Amino acid sequence: MGMSSYVMDLEESFWNQVDEIVREADEIEVAEYKAIKLAKDKWLVPHLDESQIKEGVWVAVNEIWGNI
């Protein structure tokens, strides 16, 4: 496995965890906070800044809750 594959796997794992955070959160701000905390605590996606993570949370919200 090359380094880029490893990084991509970490990022995929992070976004899967963000999806779960969004499903469990009662408020978007809580989901954003938890996603940013996960990123900082676990260093899964050091190449993403907070605004990119918040945008990703909104994408997850739209995908998960948009079809209801």
C-alpha positions, -999 to 999 in steps of 0.1 A, spaced: 0 0 0 14 33 -10 14 64 11 -13 81 -9 -35 50 -5 -29 51 33 -39 88 34 -70 82 14 -80 53 37 -76 75 67 -97 102 51 -124 77 42 -125 65 77 -128 100 90 -158 109 68 -175 76 78 -171 86 114 -185 121 105 -215 105 90 -221 87 123 -216 119 142 -242 136 120 -267 108 125 -264 110 163 -262 149 167 -293 169 175 -278 201 161 -255 209 132 -232 229 155 -227 199 177 -218 177 147 -194 204 135 -177 206 169 -174 168 172 -161 164 137 -134 191 142 -125 176 176 -122 141 160 -99 155 133 -77 173 158 -76 145 184 -69 116 160 -49 135 133 -68 115 106 -70 144 82 -43 170 90 -46 184 55 -82 196 61 -89 229 78 -119 236 100 -139 252 72 -134 221 50 -145 199 78 -176 221 84 -184 219 47 -181 182 48 -205 180 78 -230 200 58 -226 176 29 -233 147 52 -263 164 67 -277 170 32 -270 134 22 -283 118 54 -312 140 63 -321 156 30 -340 125 18 -365 125 47 
